[in-house]
Amino acid sequence: MKILISTDAMNWFHEEMEAVKGDTIRFFARYGGSSPLHEGFSLGVTKDTPFEPAVTYKKEDILFFIEETDEWYFDGHDLYVELDSTRDELSYEYKKA
């Protein structure tokens, strides 16, 4: 399992989350919404400190991670983070690892 983040999505993190070098950003399963992987759950994103990361990805000196407790949500898929430019928000694609 891996995380990949597009350049446009990185710009979104800088602008909308005010992410700077040294920040750590977590992707996590949250109750509510839906995703192609799980009905009733969606993907959340927040600045957080890693505790037991299952997956990490560093880009522009910002660490993105998924905790072991949220690994179930991805069900063996890689996470691709893009920017939906028409809605100016992140979009997620899950591809079988």
Biopython code that builds the backbone (N, CA, C, O; Angstrom):
import numpy as np
from Bio.PDB.StructureBuilder import StructureBuilder

atoms = [
    (1, "MET", "N", (0.848, -1.181, 0.000)),
    (1, "MET", "CA", (0.000, 0.000, 0.000)),
    (1, "MET", "C", (0.886, 1.234, 0.000)),
    (1, "MET", "O", (1.899, 1.295, 0.697)),
    (2, "LYS", "N", (0.477, 2.226, -0.806)),
    (2, "LYS", "CA", (1.244, 3.463, -0.849)),
    (2, "LYS", "C", (0.320, 4.655, -1.042)),
    (2, "LYS", "O", (-0.849, 4.513, -1.402)),
    (3, "ILE", "N", (0.874, 5.825, -0.794)),
    (3, "ILE", "CA", (0.180, 7.100, -0.973)),
    (3, "ILE", "C", (0.903, 7.845, -2.085)),
    (3, "ILE", "O", (2.132, 7.909, -2.097)),
    (4, "LEU", "N", (0.147, 8.405, -3.015)),
    (4, "LEU", "CA", (0.718, 9.248, -4.066)),
    (4, "LEU", "C", (-0.090, 10.541, -4.131)),
    (4, "LEU", "O", (-1.321, 10.506, -4.114)),
    (5, "ILE", "N", (0.592, 11.675, -4.204)),
    (5, "ILE", "CA", (-0.082, 12.969, -4.177)),
    (5, "ILE", "C", (0.361, 13.790, -5.376)),
    (5, "ILE", "O", (1.558, 13.977, -5.594)),
    (6, "SER", "N", (-0.595, 14.281, -6.154)),
    (6, "SER", "CA", (-0.283, 15.074, -7.341)),
    (6, "SER", "C", (0.221, 16.460, -6.954)),
    (6, "SER", "O", (0.054, 16.900, -5.816)),
    (7, "THR", "N", (0.830, 17.130, -7.903)),
    (7, "THR", "CA", (1.337, 18.487, -7.682)),
    (7, "THR", "C", (0.189, 19.441, -7.358)),
    (7, "THR", "O", (0.306, 20.271, -6.457)),
    (8, "ASP", "N", (-0.922, 19.324, -8.091)),
    (8, "ASP", "CA", (-2.073, 20.192, -7.816)),
    (8, "ASP", "C", (-2.629, 19.948, -6.410)),
    (8, "ASP", "O", (-3.018, 20.891, -5.722)),
    (9, "ALA", "N", (-2.665, 18.694, -5.990)),
    (9, "ALA", "CA", (-3.135, 18.385, -4.637)),
    (9, "ALA", "C", (-2.178, 18.967, -3.595)),
    (9, "ALA", "O", (-2.619, 19.458, -2.556)),
    (10, "MET", "N", (-0.869, 18.914, -3.868)),
    (10, "MET", "CA", (0.107, 19.516, -2.941)),
    (10, "MET", "C", (-0.152, 21.011, -2.792)),
    (10, "MET", "O", (-0.090, 21.549, -1.687)),
    (11, "ASN", "N", (-0.437, 21.674, -3.894)),
    (11, "ASN", "CA", (-0.753, 23.103, -3.832)),
    (11, "ASN", "C", (-1.979, 23.342, -2.966)),
    (11, "ASN", "O", (-2.028, 24.313, -2.212)),
    (12, "TRP", "N", (-2.979, 22.454, -3.069)),
    (12, "TRP", "CA", (-4.175, 22.562, -2.234)),
    (12, "TRP", "C", (-3.790, 22.457, -0.760)),
    (12, "TRP", "O", (-4.264, 23.248, 0.055)),
    (13, "PHE", "N", (-2.939, 21.495, -0.405)),
    (13, "PHE", "CA", (-2.508, 21.340, 0.991)),
    (13, "PHE", "C", (-1.819, 22.605, 1.494)),
    (13, "PHE", "O", (-2.032, 23.022, 2.632)),
    (14, "HIS", "N", (-0.995, 23.212, 0.644)),
    (14, "HIS", "CA", (-0.309, 24.453, 1.039)),
    (14, "HIS", "C", (-1.307, 25.592, 1.253)),
    (14, "HIS", "O", (-1.210, 26.338, 2.227)),
    (15, "GLU", "N", (-2.260, 25.719, 0.340)),
    (15, "GLU", "CA", (-3.205, 26.841, 0.401)),
    (15, "GLU", "C", (-4.316, 26.639, 1.421)),
    (15, "GLU", "O", (-4.588, 27.533, 2.222)),
    (16, "GLU", "N", (-4.958, 25.480, 1.402)),
    (16, "GLU", "CA", (-6.142, 25.266, 2.238)),
    (16, "GLU", "C", (-5.823, 24.800, 3.655)),
    (16, "GLU", "O", (-6.527, 25.161, 4.598)),
    (17, "MET", "N", (-4.773, 24.004, 3.812)),
    (17, "MET", "CA", (-4.411, 23.508, 5.143)),
    (17, "MET", "C", (-3.188, 24.236, 5.701)),
    (17, "MET", "O", (-2.720, 23.946, 6.802)),
    (18, "GLU", "N", (-2.682, 25.189, 4.912)),
    (18, "GLU", "CA", (-1.495, 25.953, 5.301)),
    (18, "GLU", "C", (-0.349, 25.032, 5.685)),
    (18, "GLU", "O", (0.377, 25.290, 6.645)),
    (19, "ALA", "N", (-0.195, 23.946, 4.915)),
    (19, "ALA", "CA", (0.870, 22.968, 5.176)),
    (19, "ALA", "C", (2.228, 23.557, 4.803)),
    (19, "ALA", "O", (2.394, 24.163, 3.745)),
    (20, "VAL", "N", (3.188, 23.363, 5.696)),
    (20, "VAL", "CA", (4.550, 23.843, 5.486)),
    (20, "VAL", "C", (5.526, 22.704, 5.797)),
    (20, "VAL", "O", (5.145, 21.678, 6.360)),
    (21, "LYS", "N", (6.772, 22.905, 5.423)),
    (21, "LYS", "CA", (7.806, 21.905, 5.690)),
    (21, "LYS", "C", (7.765, 21.494, 7.157)),
    (21, "LYS", "O", (7.661, 22.331, 8.054)),
    (22, "GLY", "N", (7.849, 20.187, 7.377)),
    (22, "GLY", "CA", (7.847, 19.664, 8.741)),
    (22, "GLY", "C", (6.475, 19.241, 9.242)),
    (22, "GLY", "O", (6.376, 18.564, 10.265)),
    (23, "ASP", "N", (5.410, 19.631, 8.538)),
    (23, "ASP", "CA", (4.065, 19.221, 8.959)),
    (23, "ASP", "C", (3.858, 17.725, 8.714)),
    (23, "ASP", "O", (4.529, 17.116, 7.881)),
    (24, "THR", "N", (2.926, 17.159, 9.451)),
    (24, "THR", "CA", (2.535, 15.760, 9.268)),
    (24, "THR", "C", (1.026, 15.729, 9.089)),
    (24, "THR", "O", (0.279, 16.290, 9.890)),
    (25, "ILE", "N", (0.590, 15.062, 8.020)),
    (25, "ILE", "CA", (-0.821, 15.055, 7.644)),
    (25, "ILE", "C", (-1.307, 13.619, 7.559)),
    (25, "ILE", "O", (-0.695, 12.773, 6.908)),
    (26, "ARG", "N", (-2.410, 13.367, 8.224)),
    (26, "ARG", "CA", (-2.959, 12.010, 8.337)),
    (26, "ARG", "C", (-4.208, 11.837, 7.472)),
    (26, "ARG", "O", (-5.079, 12.706, 7.445)),
    (27, "PHE", "N", (-4.285, 10.723, 6.776)),
    (27, "PHE", "CA", (-5.504, 10.276, 6.111)),
    (27, "PHE", "C", (-6.126, 9.227, 7.016)),
    (27, "PHE", "O", (-5.431, 8.333, 7.499)),
    (28, "PHE", "N", (-7.440, 9.327, 7.252)),
    (28, "PHE", "CA", (-8.073, 8.404, 8.188)),
    (28, "PHE", "C", (-9.490, 8.064, 7.752)),
    (28, "PHE", "O", (-10.130, 8.817, 7.017)),
    (29, "ALA", "N", (-9.964, 6.921, 8.216)),
    (29, "ALA", "CA", (-11.338, 6.493, 7.956)),
    (29, "ALA", "C", (-12.253, 7.220, 8.924)),
    (29, "ALA", "O", (-12.005, 7.255, 10.129)),
    (30, "ARG", "N", (-13.314, 7.799, 8.380)),
    (30, "ARG", "CA", (-14.284, 8.467, 9.248)),
    (30, "ARG", "C", (-15.673, 7.937, 8.955)),
    (30, "ARG", "O", (-16.002, 7.589, 7.821)),
    (31, "TYR", "N", (-16.474, 7.884, 9.994)),
    (31, "TYR", "CA", (-17.836, 7.388, 9.881)),
    (31, "TYR", "C", (-18.685, 8.433, 9.173)),
    (31, "TYR", "O", (-18.639, 9.615, 9.513)),
    (32, "GLY", "N", (-19.456, 7.997, 8.194)),
    (32, "GLY", "CA", (-20.328, 8.908, 7.453)),
    (32, "GLY", "C", (-19.866, 9.055, 6.022)),
    (32, "GLY", "O", (-18.678, 8.925, 5.725)),
    (33, "GLY", "N", (-20.796, 9.325, 5.146)),
    (33, "GLY", "CA", (-20.473, 9.457, 3.736)),
    (33, "GLY", "C", (-20.339, 8.093, 3.092)),
    (33, "GLY", "O", (-20.862, 7.097, 3.592)),
    (34, "SER", "N", (-19.634, 8.063, 1.983)),
    (34, "SER", "CA", (-19.387, 6.788, 1.319)),
    (34, "SER", "C", (-18.141, 6.911, 0.459)),
    (34, "SER", "O", (-17.675, 8.007, 0.149)),
    (35, "SER", "N", (-17.626, 5.772, 0.091)),
    (35, "SER", "CA", (-16.461, 5.718, -0.778)),
    (35, "SER", "C", (-16.613, 4.499, -1.665)),
    (35, "SER", "O", (-17.480, 3.662, -1.414)),
    (36, "PRO", "N", (-15.788, 4.377, -2.702)),
    (36, "PRO", "CA", (-15.866, 3.180, -3.535)),
    (36, "PRO", "C", (-15.512, 1.902, -2.764)),
    (36, "PRO", "O", (-15.838, 0.801, -3.208)),
    (37, "LEU", "N", (-14.850, 2.046, -1.619)),
    (37, "LEU", "CA", (-14.421, 0.884, -0.848)),
    (37, "LEU", "C", (-15.408, 0.488, 0.238)),
    (37, "LEU", "O", (-15.595, -0.700, 0.501)),
    (38, "HIS", "N", (-16.052, 1.488, 0.883)),
    (38, "HIS", "CA", (-16.914, 1.194, 2.032)),
    (38, "HIS", "C", (-18.090, 2.159, 2.087)),
    (38, "HIS", "O", (-17.912, 3.375, 2.166)),
    (39, "GLU", "N", (-19.281, 1.604, 2.044)),
    (39, "GLU", "CA", (-20.487, 2.416, 2.244)),
    (39, "GLU", "C", (-20.565, 2.792, 3.725)),
    (39, "GLU", "O", (-20.338, 1.954, 4.597)),
    (40, "GLY", "N", (-20.885, 4.051, 4.000)),
    (40, "GLY", "CA", (-21.010, 4.494, 5.387)),
    (40, "GLY", "C", (-19.725, 5.050, 5.970)),
    (40, "GLY", "O", (-19.716, 5.513, 7.111)),
    (41, "PHE", "N", (-18.631, 5.012, 5.203)),
    (41, "PHE", "CA", (-17.356, 5.579, 5.644)),
    (41, "PHE", "C", (-16.771, 6.421, 4.513)),
    (41, "PHE", "O", (-17.000, 6.147, 3.335)),
    (42, "SER", "N", (-16.027, 7.428, 4.883)),
    (42, "SER", "CA", (-15.331, 8.249, 3.902)),
    (42, "SER", "C", (-13.941, 8.569, 4.426)),
    (42, "SER", "O", (-13.605, 8.260, 5.569)),
    (43, "LEU", "N", (-13.147, 9.186, 3.582)),
    (43, "LEU", "CA", (-11.769, 9.483, 3.944)),
    (43, "LEU", "C", (-11.667, 10.888, 4.509)),
    (43, "LEU", "O", (-12.160, 11.846, 3.914)),
    (44, "GLY", "N", (-11.024, 11.003, 5.660)),
    (44, "GLY", "CA", (-10.773, 12.292, 6.272)),
    (44, "GLY", "C", (-9.306, 12.633, 6.177)),
    (44, "GLY", "O", (-8.470, 11.761, 5.943)),
    (45, "VAL", "N", (-8.993, 13.903, 6.358)),
    (45, "VAL", "CA", (-7.605, 14.362, 6.331)),
    (45, "VAL", "C", (-7.442, 15.447, 7.399)),
    (45, "VAL", "O", (-8.288, 16.330, 7.537)),
    (46, "THR", "N", (-6.345, 15.366, 8.148)),
    (46, "THR", "CA", (-6.103, 16.328, 9.214)),
    (46, "THR", "C", (-4.608, 16.403, 9.512)),
    (46, "THR", "O", (-3.861, 15.469, 9.225)),
    (47, "LYS", "N", (-4.189, 17.507, 10.081)),
    (47, "LYS", "CA", (-2.822, 17.583, 10.602)),
    (47, "LYS", "C", (-2.810, 16.798, 11.907)),
    (47, "LYS", "O", (-3.678, 16.988, 12.759)),
    (48, "ASP", "N", (-1.834, 15.922, 12.060)),
    (48, "ASP", "CA", (-1.779, 15.060, 13.233)),
    (48, "ASP", "C", (-0.349, 14.556, 13.388)),
    (48, "ASP", "O", (0.471, 14.700, 12.482)),
    (49, "THR", "N", (-0.064, 13.976, 14.523)),
    (49, "THR", "CA", (1.245, 13.397, 14.791)),
    (49, "THR", "C", (1.169, 11.884, 14.636)),
    (49, "THR", "O", (0.278, 11.255, 15.206)),
    (50, "PRO", "N", (2.085, 11.286, 13.876)),
    (50, "PRO", "CA", (2.054, 9.828, 13.716)),
    (50, "PRO", "C", (2.268, 9.109, 15.043)),
    (50, "PRO", "O", (3.097, 9.514, 15.858)),
    (51, "PHE", "N", (1.503, 8.031, 15.244)),
    (51, "PHE", "CA", (1.666, 7.199, 16.427)),
    (51, "PHE", "C", (2.201, 5.829, 16.007)),
    (51, "PHE", "O", (3.286, 5.427, 16.427)),
    (52, "GLU", "N", (1.447, 5.124, 15.186)),
    (52, "GLU", "CA", (1.874, 3.841, 14.626)),
    (52, "GLU", "C", (1.525, 3.838, 13.132)),
    (52, "GLU", "O", (0.578, 3.174, 12.712)),
    (53, "PRO", "N", (2.298, 4.587, 12.338)),
    (53, "PRO", "CA", (1.955, 4.675, 10.917)),
    (53, "PRO", "C", (2.187, 3.361, 10.182)),
    (53, "PRO", "O", (3.220, 2.711, 10.341)),
    (54, "ALA", "N", (1.193, 2.985, 9.368)),
    (54, "ALA", "CA", (1.312, 1.792, 8.531)),
    (54, "ALA", "C", (1.943, 2.159, 7.199)),
    (54, "ALA", "O", (2.657, 1.354, 6.601)),
    (55, "VAL", "N", (1.678, 3.385, 6.732)),
    (55, "VAL", "CA", (2.178, 3.871, 5.448)),
    (55, "VAL", "C", (2.576, 5.328, 5.611)),
    (55, "VAL", "O", (1.873, 6.108, 6.254)),
    (56, "THR", "N", (3.712, 5.688, 5.020)),
    (56, "THR", "CA", (4.135, 7.086, 5.017)),
    (56, "THR", "C", (4.556, 7.479, 3.605)),
    (56, "THR", "O", (4.954, 6.639, 2.798)),
    (57, "TYR", "N", (4.457, 8.769, 3.330)),
    (57, "TYR", "CA", (4.864, 9.319, 2.037)),
    (57, "TYR", "C", (5.321, 10.748, 2.297)),
    (57, "TYR", "O", (4.590, 11.541, 2.891)),
    (58, "LYS", "N", (6.518, 11.072, 1.856)),
    (58, "LYS", "CA", (7.054, 12.412, 2.093)),
    (58, "LYS", "C", (7.173, 13.143, 0.761)),
    (58, "LYS", "O", (7.737, 12.622, -0.201)),
    (59, "LYS", "N", (6.635, 14.357, 0.722)),
    (59, "LYS", "CA", (6.722, 15.203, -0.462)),
    (59, "LYS", "C", (6.887, 16.632, 0.009)),
    (59, "LYS", "O", (6.132, 17.109, 0.856)),
    (60, "GLU", "N", (7.879, 17.313, -0.546)),
    (60, "GLU", "CA", (8.175, 18.703, -0.175)),
    (60, "GLU", "C", (8.369, 18.838, 1.335)),
    (60, "GLU", "O", (7.948, 19.827, 1.936)),
    (61, "ASP", "N", (8.998, 17.853, 1.932)),
    (61, "ASP", "CA", (9.274, 17.819, 3.379)),
    (61, "ASP", "C", (8.018, 17.850, 4.246)),
    (61, "ASP", "O", (8.058, 18.295, 5.394)),
    (62, "ILE", "N", (6.916, 17.380, 3.694)),
    (62, "ILE", "CA", (5.678, 17.183, 4.451)),
    (62, "ILE", "C", (5.422, 15.683, 4.476)),
    (62, "ILE", "O", (5.450, 15.022, 3.438)),
    (63, "LEU", "N", (5.173, 15.154, 5.668)),
    (63, "LEU", "CA", (4.940, 13.719, 5.817)),
    (63, "LEU", "C", (3.445, 13.434, 5.820)),
    (63, "LEU", "O", (2.708, 13.967, 6.650)),
    (64, "PHE", "N", (3.001, 12.596, 4.893)),
    (64, "PHE", "CA", (1.627, 12.119, 4.830)),
    (64, "PHE", "C", (1.629, 10.689, 5.354)),
    (64, "PHE", "O", (2.564, 9.934, 5.085)),
    (65, "PHE", "N", (0.596, 10.309, 6.097)),
    (65, "PHE", "CA", (0.611, 8.970, 6.675)),
    (65, "PHE", "C", (-0.787, 8.428, 6.910)),
    (65, "PHE", "O", (-1.775, 9.162, 6.940)),
    (66, "ILE", "N", (-0.829, 7.110, 7.076)),
    (66, "ILE", "CA", (-2.038, 6.379, 7.445)),
    (66, "ILE", "C", (-1.663, 5.523, 8.645)),
    (66, "ILE", "O", (-0.684, 4.779, 8.595)),
    (67, "GLU", "N", (-2.424, 5.619, 9.707)),
    (67, "GLU", "CA", (-2.160, 4.843, 10.913)),
    (67, "GLU", "C", (-2.567, 3.375, 10.713)),
    (67, "GLU", "O", (-3.429, 3.069, 9.889)),
    (68, "GLU", "N", (-1.945, 2.490, 11.464)),
    (68, "GLU", "CA", (-2.282, 1.067, 11.420)),
    (68, "GLU", "C", (-3.763, 0.848, 11.698)),
    (68, "GLU", "O", (-4.375, -0.045, 11.112)),
    (69, "THR", "N", (-4.346, 1.648, 12.584)),
    (69, "THR", "CA", (-5.755, 1.476, 12.948)),
    (69, "THR", "C", (-6.703, 1.819, 11.797)),
    (69, "THR", "O", (-7.872, 1.436, 11.835)),
    (70, "ASP", "N", (-6.226, 2.525, 10.784)),
    (70, "ASP", "CA", (-7.052, 2.891, 9.635)),
    (70, "ASP", "C", (-6.709, 2.096, 8.377)),
    (70, "ASP", "O", (-7.311, 2.306, 7.324)),
    (71, "GLU", "N", (-5.761, 1.205, 8.485)),
    (71, "GLU", "CA", (-5.312, 0.441, 7.313)),
    (71, "GLU", "C", (-6.441, -0.394, 6.706)),
    (71, "GLU", "O", (-6.470, -0.590, 5.491)),
    (72, "TRP", "N", (-7.365, -0.887, 7.523)),
    (72, "TRP", "CA", (-8.483, -1.713, 7.051)),
    (72, "TRP", "C", (-9.287, -1.003, 5.965)),
    (72, "TRP", "O", (-9.778, -1.637, 5.031)),
    (73, "TYR", "N", (-9.418, 0.321, 6.093)),
    (73, "TYR", "CA", (-10.246, 1.102, 5.180)),
    (73, "TYR", "C", (-9.770, 0.974, 3.729)),
    (73, "TYR", "O", (-10.584, 0.985, 2.806)),
    (74, "PHE", "N", (-8.476, 0.856, 3.534)),
    (74, "PHE", "CA", (-7.899, 0.865, 2.189)),
    (74, "PHE", "C", (-7.934, -0.509, 1.525)),
    (74, "PHE", "O", (-7.738, -0.613, 0.314)),
    (75, "ASP", "N", (-8.180, -1.553, 2.292)),
    (75, "ASP", "CA", (-8.453, -2.885, 1.759)),
    (75, "ASP", "C", (-7.466, -3.302, 0.657)),
    (75, "ASP", "O", (-7.869, -3.819, -0.385)),
    (76, "GLY", "N", (-6.166, -3.069, 0.903)),
    (76, "GLY", "CA", (-5.146, -3.478, -0.064)),
    (76, "GLY", "C", (-5.021, -2.578, -1.275)),
    (76, "GLY", "O", (-4.472, -2.993, -2.295)),
    (77, "HIS", "N", (-5.518, -1.355, -1.188)),
    (77, "HIS", "CA", (-5.453, -0.401, -2.296)),
    (77, "HIS", "C", (-4.440, 0.704, -2.005)),
    (77, "HIS", "O", (-4.213, 1.072, -0.853)),
    (78, "ASP", "N", (-3.838, 1.224, -3.073)),
    (78, "ASP", "CA", (-3.012, 2.422, -2.984)),
    (78, "ASP", "C", (-3.934, 3.635, -3.025)),
    (78, "ASP", "O", (-5.009, 3.583, -3.622)),
    (79, "LEU", "N", (-3.515, 4.722, -2.392)),
    (79, "LEU", "CA", (-4.294, 5.960, -2.360)),
    (79, "LEU", "C", (-3.652, 6.985, -3.289)),
    (79, "LEU", "O", (-2.492, 7.357, -3.113)),
    (80, "TYR", "N", (-4.414, 7.433, -4.271)),
    (80, "TYR", "CA", (-3.977, 8.487, -5.186)),
    (80, "TYR", "C", (-4.785, 9.733, -4.859)),
    (80, "TYR", "O", (-6.014, 9.720, -4.932)),
    (81, "VAL", "N", (-4.089, 10.814, -4.497)),
    (81, "VAL", "CA", (-4.743, 12.060, -4.121)),
    (81, "VAL", "C", (-4.542, 13.063, -5.257)),
    (81, "VAL", "O", (-3.413, 13.392, -5.623)),
    (82, "GLU", "N", (-5.651, 13.537, -5.801)),
    (82, "GLU", "CA", (-5.659, 14.503, -6.905)),
    (82, "GLU", "C", (-6.465, 15.720, -6.470)),
    (82, "GLU", "O", (-7.015, 15.754, -5.369)),
    (83, "LEU", "N", (-6.527, 16.715, -7.346)),
    (83, "LEU", "CA", (-7.359, 17.885, -7.098)),
    (83, "LEU", "C", (-8.475, 17.902, -8.129)),
    (83, "LEU", "O", (-8.220, 17.817, -9.330)),
    (84, "ASP", "N", (-9.710, 18.012, -7.660)),
    (84, "ASP", "CA", (-10.847, 18.219, -8.539)),
    (84, "ASP", "C", (-10.937, 19.730, -8.759)),
    (84, "ASP", "O", (-11.463, 20.457, -7.916)),
    (85, "SER", "N", (-10.426, 20.190, -9.885)),
    (85, "SER", "CA", (-10.322, 21.631, -10.123)),
    (85, "SER", "C", (-11.682, 22.297, -10.313)),
    (85, "SER", "O", (-11.809, 23.499, -10.080)),
    (86, "THR", "N", (-12.694, 21.552, -10.727)),
    (86, "THR", "CA", (-14.013, 22.163, -10.898)),
    (86, "THR", "C", (-14.657, 22.481, -9.554)),
    (86, "THR", "O", (-15.441, 23.425, -9.447)),
    (87, "ARG", "N", (-14.332, 21.702, -8.533)),
    (87, "ARG", "CA", (-14.892, 21.927, -7.192)),
    (87, "ARG", "C", (-13.844, 22.460, -6.217)),
    (87, "ARG", "O", (-14.166, 22.781, -5.073)),
    (88, "ASP", "N", (-12.595, 22.555, -6.666)),
    (88, "ASP", "CA", (-11.477, 23.017, -5.835)),
    (88, "ASP", "C", (-11.396, 22.255, -4.511)),
    (88, "ASP", "O", (-11.290, 22.842, -3.434)),
    (89, "GLU", "N", (-11.449, 20.929, -4.632)),
    (89, "GLU", "CA", (-11.301, 20.084, -3.452)),
    (89, "GLU", "C", (-10.555, 18.810, -3.841)),
    (89, "GLU", "O", (-10.434, 18.471, -5.018)),
    (90, "LEU", "N", (-10.068, 18.129, -2.835)),
    (90, "LEU", "CA", (-9.326, 16.900, -3.084)),
    (90, "LEU", "C", (-10.255, 15.816, -3.608)),
    (90, "LEU", "O", (-11.434, 15.756, -3.262)),
    (91, "SER", "N", (-9.693, 14.972, -4.443)),
    (91, "SER", "CA", (-10.402, 13.761, -4.891)),
    (91, "SER", "C", (-9.479, 12.585, -4.659)),
    (91, "SER", "O", (-8.257, 12.714, -4.726)),
    (92, "TYR", "N", (-10.071, 11.445, -4.389)),
    (92, "TYR", "CA", (-9.303, 10.255, -4.050)),
    (92, "TYR", "C", (-9.622, 9.132, -5.017)),
    (92, "TYR", "O", (-10.774, 8.915, -5.392)),
    (93, "GLU", "N", (-8.580, 8.427, -5.408)),
    (93, "GLU", "CA", (-8.756, 7.240, -6.224)),
    (93, "GLU", "C", (-8.028, 6.106, -5.517)),
    (93, "GLU", "O", (-6.927, 6.279, -4.994)),
    (94, "TYR", "N", (-8.657, 4.961, -5.513)),
    (94, "TYR", "CA", (-8.101, 3.782, -4.853)),
    (94, "TYR", "C", (-7.794, 2.751, -5.936)),
    (94, "TYR", "O", (-8.684, 2.334, -6.677)),
    (95, "LYS", "N", (-6.533, 2.344, -6.023)),
    (95, "LYS", "CA", (-6.125, 1.349, -7.012)),
    (95, "LYS", "C", (-5.543, 0.147, -6.291)),
    (95, "LYS", "O", (-4.727, 0.290, -5.380)),
    (96, "LYS", "N", (-5.971, -1.044, -6.707)),
    (96, "LYS", "CA", (-5.492, -2.278, -6.081)),
    (96, "LYS", "C", (-3.971, -2.309, -6.098)),
    (96, "LYS", "O", (-3.349, -2.120, -7.144)),
    (97, "ALA", "N", (-3.378, -2.548, -4.938)),
    (97, "ALA", "CA", (-1.906, -2.554, -4.827)),
    (97, "ALA", "C", (-1.323, -3.812, -5.452)),
    (97, "ALA", "O", (-0.106, -3.993, -5.453)),
]
sb = StructureBuilder()
sb.init_structure("model")
sb.init_model(0)
sb.init_chain("A")
sb.init_seg("    ")
for serial, (resi, resn, name, xyz) in enumerate(atoms, 1):
    if name == "N":
        sb.init_residue(resn, " ", resi, " ")
    sb.init_atom(name, np.array(xyz, "f"), 0.0, 1.0, " ", f" {name:<3s}", serial, name[0])
structure = sb.get_structure()
